[in-house]
């Protein structure tokens, strides 16, 4: 084996290692980006909480009939729920909705509403 052959082999090995390194960097970079997207995706999902929608595209926060609301309470709850939906049903809009509801509902009614909202928050959106 001549000195030039040995040098040529060294260069080929170097290029081969460089190619493998570059490929590994691309694969690792893609994996990191994919993992970051999976981690970040719930943040962009909007946190459909109390205002989650059911299959018929209706608000499904709670069965208002089970709360025994007065006409005034019902109209306010429905208006606030609409505001929550317009705001994108984020955690913040849900918290605002529940805070407003707490001001006009009895402790029992509020507890039932919050329970219903928490149930709908755990259901996947249709």
C-alpha positions in Angstrom: 0.0 0.0 0.0 1.5 3.3 -1.0 1.5 6.5 0.9 -1.1 8.1 -1.4 -3.4 5.1 -1.1 -3.2 5.3 2.7 -3.9 9.0 2.6 -6.9 8.4 0.2 -8.3 5.8 2.6 -7.9 8.3 5.6 -9.8 11.0 3.6 -12.6 8.6 2.7 -12.9 7.5 6.3 -13.0 11.1 7.5 -15.7 11.9 4.9 -17.7 8.8 5.9 -17.5 9.8 9.6 -18.5 13.4 8.8 -21.5 12.2 6.8 -22.6 9.9 9.6 -22.2 12.8 12.1 -24.2 15.1 10.0 -26.9 12.4 9.6 -27.0 11.9 13.4 -27.3 15.6 14.0 -30.3 15.8 11.6 -32.0 12.8 13.3 -31.4 14.1 16.7 -32.6 17.6 15.7 -35.8 16.2 14.3 -36.4 14.1 17.4 -35.9 17.2 19.6 -38.3 19.3 17.5 -40.9 16.5 17.6 -40.6 16.1 21.4 -40.9 19.9 21.8 -44.0 19.9 19.7 -45.6 17.1 21.7 -44.8 18.9 24.9 -46.0 22.3 23.7 -49.2 21.1 21.9 -51.5 21.1 25.0 -50.5 24.8 25.5 -51.9 25.6 22.1 -55.0 23.3 22.4 -56.9 26.2 24.1 -57.6 24.3 27.3 -61.2 23.6 26.3 -62.5 23.6 29.8 -66.0 24.4 30.8 -67.0 25.5 27.4 -66.1 22.2 25.6 -68.4 21.4 22.8 -70.2 18.2 22.1 -70.9 16.4 18.8 -73.8 18.8 17.9 -71.5 21.8 18.4 -73.5 22.9 21.5 -71.9 24.2 24.7 -71.7 21.3 27.1 -70.6 22.9 30.3 -73.4 21.6 32.5 -77.0 20.4 32.5 -78.5 23.7 33.6 -81.8 22.0 34.4 -80.1 20.0 37.2 -79.0 23.3 38.9 -82.6 24.5 39.5 -81.7 28.0 38.3 -84.0 31.0 38.4 -84.7 32.7 35.1 -82.3 35.5 36.0 -79.5 33.0 37.0 -80.1 31.0 33.8 -79.8 34.0 31.5 -76.7 35.2 33.2 -75.0 31.8 33.2 -75.8 31.3 29.5 -74.5 34.8 28.6 -71.3 34.2 30.6 -70.9 30.8 29.0 -71.2 32.4 25.5 -68.5 34.9 26.5 -66.3 32.0 27.6 -66.8 30.3 24.2 -66.1 33.5 22.3 -62.8 33.9 24.3 -61.7 30.5 23.0 -62.6 28.6 26.2 -59.2 29.0 27.7 -58.4 28.3 31.3 -58.6 32.0 32.0 -62.0 32.4 30.4 -63.3 29.3 32.3 -61.9 30.8 35.6 -63.7 34.0 34.8 -66.9 32.2 34.0 -66.8 30.2 37.3 -66.0 33.3 39.3 -69.0 35.1 37.8 -71.2 32.1 38.4 -70.1 31.8 42.0 -71.4 35.4 42.6 -75.0 34.5 41.7 -75.3 30.8 42.6 -75.9 29.1 45.9 -73.0 27.0 47.3 -74.8 23.9 46.2 -75.6 25.2 42.7 -72.0 26.3 42.3 -70.6 23.0 43.4 -72.8 21.2 40.9 -71.8 23.6 38.1 -68.1 23.2 38.9 -68.4 19.4 39.0 -70.2 19.4 35.6 -67.5 21.7 34.2 -64.7 19.6 35.4 -66.3 16.5 33.9 -66.7 18.2 30.5 -63.1 19.5 30.7 -61.9 15.8 31.0 -63.9 14.6 28.0 -62.2 14.8 24.6 -63.8 17.3 22.2 -65.8 15.6 19.5 
